[in-house]
Amino acid sequence: MADLKAEATLREAQVALAELGERWNAAREYLHVDSLRERHAVLSATAARPDLWDEPDRARAVTTELGRISSELDAFDALGRRMDDGTVLVDLCAEGLAAGEIDGSLLEELRVTVDRLDADIAGVETQSLLSGQYDEYDAIAELHAGAGGTDAQDWTEMLLRMYSRWAERRGFEVEVDEATEGQEAGLLSATFIVKGRYAYGWLSSERGVHRLVRISPFDSQARRQTSFASLEVTPLLPDDSAEVEIDEKDLRIDTYRSSGAGGQHVNKTDSAIRITHLPSGIVVSCQNERSQHQNKARAMQILAAKLAERARAARQAEMDALSGERSDNAWGSQIRSYVLAPYQLVKDHRSDHETGNVDAVLDGDLDSFMEAELRRQRARSS
């Protein structure tokens, strides 16, 4: 009986490794590994030149790209070596069974190896979904309260916490640059920056209107309330980006003091900055930095990102995916519903992905929703 069980375990591992091998080879194609190796050779030669740092900006770009490609190739090659290790384990187990010597610890090691390879290749497949031009960038995220009065403003603050917790889970850094208090509670709006590789790629899948259904804590009769808040996401361009030029004559710059409920999210100073770009009507604010100069610099960076996004959308129809479809921040336009009463459910209306664990989602457990939407987008574009 033990032999039959061991044989079954071995057969399962052999089938699983064969499937994993096919997925790994497929990854070689969609990750463009061969092209990356060619690019790595070119960059390595450039980085070895003694005059590289005569042009510091170019040198930094070369070394940054070389480091990124090296990391990606190292990870892919390490996965291939582990696939080979799995094949060796299969051969050892097969030899043991043929000799009538069943090594239970070796079979367990094989099972664990296959499980880990499956998880790691799944991670590579997920990472391949983030292949857009700006997906690796940091993200500028903006939340705005929609229909629903005080509940909507409270919902906006809940969403700020949800995305902050999601970012923390991924090891990303979050900076709240502006938060406008609600009339009674919560926030009318908030602008925050999420810093980390692929922050924009992940968060772009969350762009749209989010709907909350719950028993309102602000209703004396404890009635059910539906409220809405929207999320807008833009890639944060590097400071040296040449995508847009901003004429100071086109700007109106106002200073003010942050105060009230927003103060729990941002620093209270007299140096908060609001910049209005007069030709486009775009308004950006920053009140998180300690000095007026720092707030202005950050606000200008956000403005540049927004103007670049608008320019890209105007230049190319395919860049509409970057700016996303704008919908009314109210009934019928939501991308996702969060229902707390009369039952517990979070459902994405684009991918149909759902879960009954609402508390986990509100605490930042969003990866499965993001992955489902990214996969849906890839399926639509293929």
Contacts in CASP RR format, 6 or more apart in sequence:
PFRMAT RR
TARGET T0000
AUTHOR 0000-0000-0000
METHOD contacts of the structure
MODEL  1
MADLKAEATLREAQVALAELGERWNAAREYLHVDSLRERHAVLSATAARP
DLWDEPDRARAVTTELGRISSELDAFDALGRRMDDGTVLVDLCAEGLAAG
EIDGSLLEELRVTVDRLDADIAGVETQSLLSGQYDEYDAIAELHAGAGGT
DAQDWTEMLLRMYSRWAERRGFEVEVDEATEGQEAGLLSATFIVKGRYAY
GWLSSERGVHRLVRISPFDSQARRQTSFASLEVTPLLPDDSAEVEIDEKD
LRIDTYRSSGAGGQHVNKTDSAIRITHLPSGIVVSCQNERSQHQNKARAM
QILAAKLAERARAARQAEMDALSGERSDNAWGSQIRSYVLAPYQLVKDHR
SDHETGNVDAVLDGDLDSFMEAELRRQRARSS
2 102 0 8 1.000
3 97 0 8 1.000
3 100 0 8 1.000
3 102 0 8 1.000
6 93 0 8 1.000
6 97 0 8 1.000
6 102 0 8 1.000
6 104 0 8 1.000
6 107 0 8 1.000
7 97 0 8 1.000
9 107 0 8 1.000
9 110 0 8 1.000
9 111 0 8 1.000
10 90 0 8 1.000
10 93 0 8 1.000
10 94 0 8 1.000
10 97 0 8 1.000
10 107 0 8 1.000
10 110 0 8 1.000
13 89 0 8 1.000
13 90 0 8 1.000
13 93 0 8 1.000
13 110 0 8 1.000
13 111 0 8 1.000
13 114 0 8 1.000
14 90 0 8 1.000
16 114 0 8 1.000
16 118 0 8 1.000
17 83 0 8 1.000
17 86 0 8 1.000
17 87 0 8 1.000
17 90 0 8 1.000
17 114 0 8 1.000
17 117 0 8 1.000
20 83 0 8 1.000
20 114 0 8 1.000
20 117 0 8 1.000
20 118 0 8 1.000
20 121 0 8 1.000
21 83 0 8 1.000
23 121 0 8 1.000
23 125 0 8 1.000
24 79 0 8 1.000
24 80 0 8 1.000
24 83 0 8 1.000
24 121 0 8 1.000
27 33 0 8 1.000
27 76 0 8 1.000
27 121 0 8 1.000
27 124 0 8 1.000
27 125 0 8 1.000
27 128 0 8 1.000
28 34 0 8 1.000
28 76 0 8 1.000
30 128 0 8 1.000
31 72 0 8 1.000
31 76 0 8 1.000
31 124 0 8 1.000
31 128 0 8 1.000
33 73 0 8 1.000
33 76 0 8 1.000
36 69 0 8 1.000
36 72 0 8 1.000
36 73 0 8 1.000
37 73 0 8 1.000
39 65 0 8 1.000
39 69 0 8 1.000
40 66 0 8 1.000
40 69 0 8 1.000
40 70 0 8 1.000
40 73 0 8 1.000
43 62 0 8 1.000
43 65 0 8 1.000
43 66 0 8 1.000
43 69 0 8 1.000
44 66 0 8 1.000
46 52 0 8 1.000
46 62 0 8 1.000
47 62 0 8 1.000
47 63 0 8 1.000
47 66 0 8 1.000
52 58 0 8 1.000
52 59 0 8 1.000
52 62 0 8 1.000
53 59 0 8 1.000
57 240 0 8 1.000
75 124 0 8 1.000
76 124 0 8 1.000
79 117 0 8 1.000
79 120 0 8 1.000
79 121 0 8 1.000
79 124 0 8 1.000
82 113 0 8 1.000
82 116 0 8 1.000
82 117 0 8 1.000
82 120 0 8 1.000
83 117 0 8 1.000
85 113 0 8 1.000
86 110 0 8 1.000
86 113 0 8 1.000
86 114 0 8 1.000
86 117 0 8 1.000
89 106 0 8 1.000
89 109 0 8 1.000
89 110 0 8 1.000
89 113 0 8 1.000
90 110 0 8 1.000
92 103 0 8 1.000
92 106 0 8 1.000
93 103 0 8 1.000
93 106 0 8 1.000
93 107 0 8 1.000
93 110 0 8 1.000
96 102 0 8 1.000
96 103 0 8 1.000
126 371 0 8 1.000
126 374 0 8 1.000
127 198 0 8 1.000
129 371 0 8 1.000
129 374 0 8 1.000
129 375 0 8 1.000
129 377 0 8 1.000
129 378 0 8 1.000
130 136 0 8 1.000
130 198 0 8 1.000
130 201 0 8 1.000
130 202 0 8 1.000
130 374 0 8 1.000
132 201 0 8 1.000
134 200 0 8 1.000
134 201 0 8 1.000
134 235 0 8 1.000
134 322 0 8 1.000
135 198 0 8 1.000
135 200 0 8 1.000
135 201 0 8 1.000
135 204 0 8 1.000
136 197 0 8 1.000
136 198 0 8 1.000
136 200 0 8 1.000
136 201 0 8 1.000
137 199 0 8 1.000
137 200 0 8 1.000
137 201 0 8 1.000
137 235 0 8 1.000
137 236 0 8 1.000
137 237 0 8 1.000
138 193 0 8 1.000
138 194 0 8 1.000
138 195 0 8 1.000
138 196 0 8 1.000
138 199 0 8 1.000
138 200 0 8 1.000
138 235 0 8 1.000
138 236 0 8 1.000
139 193 0 8 1.000
139 194 0 8 1.000
139 199 0 8 1.000
139 200 0 8 1.000
139 201 0 8 1.000
139 202 0 8 1.000
139 203 0 8 1.000
139 204 0 8 1.000
139 233 0 8 1.000
139 234 0 8 1.000
139 235 0 8 1.000
139 236 0 8 1.000
140 191 0 8 1.000
140 192 0 8 1.000
140 193 0 8 1.000
140 233 0 8 1.000
140 234 0 8 1.000
140 235 0 8 1.000
140 236 0 8 1.000
140 302 0 8 1.000
140 305 0 8 1.000
140 306 0 8 1.000
141 163 0 8 1.000
141 191 0 8 1.000
141 192 0 8 1.000
141 193 0 8 1.000
141 194 0 8 1.000
141 203 0 8 1.000
141 231 0 8 1.000
141 232 0 8 1.000
141 233 0 8 1.000
142 189 0 8 1.000
142 190 0 8 1.000
142 191 0 8 1.000
142 231 0 8 1.000
142 232 0 8 1.000
142 233 0 8 1.000
142 234 0 8 1.000
143 156 0 8 1.000
143 159 0 8 1.000
143 160 0 8 1.000
143 187 0 8 1.000
143 189 0 8 1.000
143 190 0 8 1.000
143 191 0 8 1.000
143 192 0 8 1.000
143 229 0 8 1.000
143 230 0 8 1.000
143 231 0 8 1.000
144 156 0 8 1.000
144 188 0 8 1.000
144 189 0 8 1.000
144 229 0 8 1.000
144 230 0 8 1.000
144 232 0 8 1.000
144 329 0 8 1.000
145 152 0 8 1.000
145 153 0 8 1.000
145 155 0 8 1.000
145 156 0 8 1.000
145 182 0 8 1.000
145 187 0 8 1.000
145 188 0 8 1.000
145 189 0 8 1.000
145 228 0 8 1.000
145 229 0 8 1.000
145 329 0 8 1.000
146 152 0 8 1.000
146 156 0 8 1.000
146 227 0 8 1.000
146 228 0 8 1.000
146 229 0 8 1.000
146 230 0 8 1.000
146 329 0 8 1.000
146 330 0 8 1.000
147 227 0 8 1.000
147 228 0 8 1.000
147 329 0 8 1.000
147 330 0 8 1.000
147 331 0 8 1.000
148 225 0 8 1.000
148 226 0 8 1.000
148 227 0 8 1.000
148 228 0 8 1.000
149 227 0 8 1.000
150 182 0 8 1.000
150 183 0 8 1.000
150 184 0 8 1.000
150 185 0 8 1.000
150 186 0 8 1.000
150 218 0 8 1.000
151 212 0 8 1.000
151 214 0 8 1.000
151 216 0 8 1.000
151 218 0 8 1.000
151 225 0 8 1.000
151 227 0 8 1.000
152 227 0 8 1.000
152 228 0 8 1.000
152 229 0 8 1.000
153 182 0 8 1.000
153 183 0 8 1.000
153 184 0 8 1.000
153 185 0 8 1.000
153 186 0 8 1.000
153 187 0 8 1.000
153 188 0 8 1.000
154 185 0 8 1.000
154 186 0 8 1.000
154 217 0 8 1.000
154 218 0 8 1.000
154 227 0 8 1.000
155 210 0 8 1.000
155 212 0 8 1.000
155 227 0 8 1.000
155 228 0 8 1.000
155 229 0 8 1.000
156 186 0 8 1.000
156 187 0 8 1.000
156 188 0 8 1.000
156 189 0 8 1.000
156 190 0 8 1.000
156 229 0 8 1.000
157 185 0 8 1.000
157 186 0 8 1.000
157 187 0 8 1.000
157 190 0 8 1.000
158 212 0 8 1.000
158 362 0 8 1.000
159 210 0 8 1.000
159 229 0 8 1.000
159 231 0 8 1.000
160 176 0 8 1.000
160 179 0 8 1.000
160 187 0 8 1.000
160 190 0 8 1.000
160 192 0 8 1.000
160 265 0 8 1.000
161 362 0 8 1.000
162 361 0 8 1.000
162 362 0 8 1.000
162 363 0 8 1.000
162 364 0 8 1.000
162 366 0 8 1.000
163 174 0 8 1.000
163 192 0 8 1.000
163 194 0 8 1.000
163 203 0 8 1.000
163 206 0 8 1.000
163 231 0 8 1.000
163 364 0 8 1.000
163 366 0 8 1.000
164 174 0 8 1.000
164 192 0 8 1.000
165 363 0 8 1.000
165 364 0 8 1.000
166 364 0 8 1.000
166 365 0 8 1.000
166 366 0 8 1.000
166 367 0 8 1.000
167 173 0 8 1.000
167 174 0 8 1.000
167 194 0 8 1.000
167 199 0 8 1.000
168 174 0 8 1.000
169 364 0 8 1.000
169 365 0 8 1.000
170 196 0 8 1.000
170 202 0 8 1.000
171 196 0 8 1.000
172 194 0 8 1.000
172 195 0 8 1.000
172 196 0 8 1.000
172 199 0 8 1.000
173 194 0 8 1.000
173 195 0 8 1.000
173 196 0 8 1.000
174 192 0 8 1.000
174 193 0 8 1.000
174 194 0 8 1.000
174 195 0 8 1.000
175 192 0 8 1.000
175 193 0 8 1.000
175 195 0 8 1.000
175 288 0 8 1.000
176 190 0 8 1.000
176 191 0 8 1.000
176 192 0 8 1.000
176 265 0 8 1.000
176 266 0 8 1.000
176 288 0 8 1.000
177 191 0 8 1.000
177 192 0 8 1.000
177 193 0 8 1.000
177 266 0 8 1.000
177 285 0 8 1.000
177 286 0 8 1.000
177 287 0 8 1.000
177 288 0 8 1.000
177 298 0 8 1.000
177 299 0 8 1.000
177 302 0 8 1.000
178 189 0 8 1.000
178 190 0 8 1.000
178 191 0 8 1.000
178 266 0 8 1.000
178 272 0 8 1.000
178 284 0 8 1.000
178 285 0 8 1.000
178 286 0 8 1.000
178 287 0 8 1.000
178 288 0 8 1.000
179 187 0 8 1.000
179 189 0 8 1.000
179 190 0 8 1.000
179 191 0 8 1.000
179 258 0 8 1.000
179 261 0 8 1.000
179 262 0 8 1.000
179 263 0 8 1.000
179 265 0 8 1.000
179 266 0 8 1.000
179 287 0 8 1.000
180 187 0 8 1.000
180 188 0 8 1.000
180 189 0 8 1.000
180 190 0 8 1.000
180 262 0 8 1.000
181 187 0 8 1.000
181 188 0 8 1.000
181 259 0 8 1.000
181 260 0 8 1.000
181 261 0 8 1.000
181 262 0 8 1.000
181 263 0 8 1.000
182 188 0 8 1.000
182 261 0 8 1.000
184 218 0 8 1.000
185 218 0 8 1.000
185 261 0 8 1.000
186 261 0 8 1.000
187 261 0 8 1.000
187 262 0 8 1.000
187 265 0 8 1.000
190 265 0 8 1.000
191 284 0 8 1.000
191 285 0 8 1.000
191 286 0 8 1.000
191 302 0 8 1.000
193 236 0 8 1.000
193 302 0 8 1.000
194 203 0 8 1.000
195 236 0 8 1.000
200 233 0 8 1.000
200 234 0 8 1.000
200 235 0 8 1.000
200 236 0 8 1.000
202 370 0 8 1.000
203 231 0 8 1.000
203 233 0 8 1.000
204 233 0 8 1.000
204 322 0 8 1.000
205 369 0 8 1.000
205 370 0 8 1.000
205 373 0 8 1.000
205 374 0 8 1.000
205 377 0 8 1.000
206 231 0 8 1.000
206 233 0 8 1.000
206 335 0 8 1.000
206 366 0 8 1.000
206 369 0 8 1.000
206 370 0 8 1.000
206 373 0 8 1.000
207 231 0 8 1.000
207 232 0 8 1.000
207 233 0 8 1.000
207 324 0 8 1.000
207 335 0 8 1.000
208 230 0 8 1.000
208 231 0 8 1.000
208 232 0 8 1.000
208 327 0 8 1.000
208 333 0 8 1.000
208 334 0 8 1.000
208 335 0 8 1.000
209 228 0 8 1.000
209 229 0 8 1.000
209 230 0 8 1.000
209 327 0 8 1.000
209 328 0 8 1.000
209 329 0 8 1.000
209 330 0 8 1.000
209 333 0 8 1.000
209 334 0 8 1.000
209 335 0 8 1.000
210 228 0 8 1.000
210 229 0 8 1.000
210 230 0 8 1.000
210 231 0 8 1.000
210 334 0 8 1.000
210 335 0 8 1.000
210 336 0 8 1.000
210 338 0 8 1.000
211 226 0 8 1.000
211 227 0 8 1.000
211 228 0 8 1.000
211 334 0 8 1.000
211 336 0 8 1.000
211 337 0 8 1.000
211 338 0 8 1.000
212 226 0 8 1.000
212 227 0 8 1.000
212 228 0 8 1.000
212 229 0 8 1.000
212 337 0 8 1.000
212 338 0 8 1.000
212 340 0 8 1.000
213 224 0 8 1.000
213 225 0 8 1.000
213 226 0 8 1.000
213 337 0 8 1.000
213 338 0 8 1.000
213 339 0 8 1.000
213 340 0 8 1.000
213 341 0 8 1.000
214 224 0 8 1.000
214 225 0 8 1.000
214 339 0 8 1.000
214 340 0 8 1.000
214 341 0 8 1.000
215 222 0 8 1.000
215 223 0 8 1.000
215 224 0 8 1.000
215 225 0 8 1.000
215 340 0 8 1.000
215 341 0 8 1.000
216 222 0 8 1.000
216 223 0 8 1.000
216 224 0 8 1.000
216 225 0 8 1.000
218 225 0 8 1.000
219 225 0 8 1.000
224 341 0 8 1.000
224 342 0 8 1.000
226 331 0 8 1.000
228 329 0 8 1.000
228 330 0 8 1.000
228 331 0 8 1.000
228 333 0 8 1.000
228 334 0 8 1.000
229 329 0 8 1.000
230 327 0 8 1.000
230 329 0 8 1.000
234 302 0 8 1.000
234 305 0 8 1.000
234 306 0 8 1.000
234 309 0 8 1.000
235 305 0 8 1.000
235 309 0 8 1.000
235 322 0 8 1.000
236 301 0 8 1.000
236 302 0 8 1.000
236 305 0 8 1.000
237 243 0 8 1.000
237 301 0 8 1.000
237 304 0 8 1.000
237 305 0 8 1.000
237 308 0 8 1.000
239 301 0 8 1.000
241 304 0 8 1.000
241 308 0 8 1.000
243 304 0 8 1.000
243 308 0 8 1.000
243 311 0 8 1.000
243 312 0 8 1.000
244 304 0 8 1.000
244 307 0 8 1.000
244 308 0 8 1.000
244 311 0 8 1.000
246 277 0 8 1.000
246 300 0 8 1.000
246 303 0 8 1.000
246 304 0 8 1.000
246 307 0 8 1.000
250 277 0 8 1.000
250 278 0 8 1.000
250 279 0 8 1.000
251 275 0 8 1.000
251 276 0 8 1.000
251 277 0 8 1.000
251 278 0 8 1.000
252 275 0 8 1.000
252 276 0 8 1.000
252 278 0 8 1.000
253 273 0 8 1.000
253 274 0 8 1.000
253 275 0 8 1.000
253 276 0 8 1.000
253 296 0 8 1.000
254 273 0 8 1.000
254 274 0 8 1.000
254 275 0 8 1.000
254 276 0 8 1.000
255 270 0 8 1.000
255 271 0 8 1.000
255 272 0 8 1.000
255 273 0 8 1.000
255 274 0 8 1.000
255 292 0 8 1.000
256 272 0 8 1.000
256 274 0 8 1.000
256 287 0 8 1.000
257 268 0 8 1.000
257 269 0 8 1.000
257 270 0 8 1.000
257 272 0 8 1.000
258 266 0 8 1.000
258 267 0 8 1.000
258 268 0 8 1.000
258 269 0 8 1.000
258 272 0 8 1.000
258 287 0 8 1.000
259 268 0 8 1.000
266 287 0 8 1.000
266 288 0 8 1.000
267 287 0 8 1.000
267 288 0 8 1.000
267 289 0 8 1.000
267 290 0 8 1.000
269 287 0 8 1.000
269 289 0 8 1.000
269 290 0 8 1.000
271 287 0 8 1.000
271 289 0 8 1.000
271 290 0 8 1.000
271 291 0 8 1.000
271 292 0 8 1.000
271 295 0 8 1.000
272 285 0 8 1.000
272 286 0 8 1.000
272 287 0 8 1.000
272 295 0 8 1.000
273 285 0 8 1.000
273 286 0 8 1.000
273 287 0 8 1.000
273 292 0 8 1.000
273 295 0 8 1.000
273 296 0 8 1.000
273 299 0 8 1.000
274 283 0 8 1.000
274 284 0 8 1.000
274 285 0 8 1.000
274 299 0 8 1.000
275 283 0 8 1.000
275 284 0 8 1.000
275 285 0 8 1.000
275 296 0 8 1.000
275 299 0 8 1.000
275 300 0 8 1.000
275 303 0 8 1.000
276 282 0 8 1.000
276 283 0 8 1.000
277 283 0 8 1.000
277 303 0 8 1.000
277 307 0 8 1.000
280 307 0 8 1.000
280 310 0 8 1.000
282 303 0 8 1.000
282 306 0 8 1.000
282 307 0 8 1.000
282 310 0 8 1.000
284 299 0 8 1.000
284 302 0 8 1.000
284 303 0 8 1.000
284 306 0 8 1.000
285 299 0 8 1.000
286 295 0 8 1.000
286 296 0 8 1.000
286 298 0 8 1.000
286 299 0 8 1.000
286 302 0 8 1.000
287 295 0 8 1.000
288 295 0 8 1.000
288 298 0 8 1.000
289 295 0 8 1.000
289 297 0 8 1.000
289 298 0 8 1.000
309 322 0 8 1.000
309 323 0 8 1.000
310 323 0 8 1.000
312 319 0 8 1.000
312 322 0 8 1.000
312 323 0 8 1.000
313 319 0 8 1.000
313 320 0 8 1.000
313 322 0 8 1.000
313 323 0 8 1.000
321 377 0 8 1.000
327 333 0 8 1.000
334 349 0 8 1.000
335 348 0 8 1.000
335 349 0 8 1.000
335 350 0 8 1.000
336 346 0 8 1.000
336 347 0 8 1.000
336 348 0 8 1.000
336 349 0 8 1.000
336 369 0 8 1.000
337 345 0 8 1.000
337 346 0 8 1.000
337 347 0 8 1.000
337 349 0 8 1.000
338 346 0 8 1.000
338 358 0 8 1.000
338 361 0 8 1.000
338 362 0 8 1.000
339 345 0 8 1.000
339 346 0 8 1.000
339 347 0 8 1.000
339 358 0 8 1.000
340 358 0 8 1.000
344 356 0 8 1.000
344 357 0 8 1.000
344 358 0 8 1.000
345 354 0 8 1.000
345 355 0 8 1.000
345 356 0 8 1.000
345 358 0 8 1.000
346 354 0 8 1.000
346 355 0 8 1.000
346 356 0 8 1.000
346 357 0 8 1.000
346 358 0 8 1.000
346 361 0 8 1.000
346 369 0 8 1.000
347 353 0 8 1.000
347 354 0 8 1.000
348 354 0 8 1.000
348 369 0 8 1.000
348 372 0 8 1.000
348 373 0 8 1.000
350 373 0 8 1.000
350 376 0 8 1.000
351 369 0 8 1.000
351 372 0 8 1.000
351 373 0 8 1.000
351 375 0 8 1.000
351 376 0 8 1.000
353 368 0 8 1.000
353 369 0 8 1.000
353 372 0 8 1.000
353 373 0 8 1.000
355 361 0 8 1.000
355 368 0 8 1.000
357 365 0 8 1.000
361 369 0 8 1.000
END
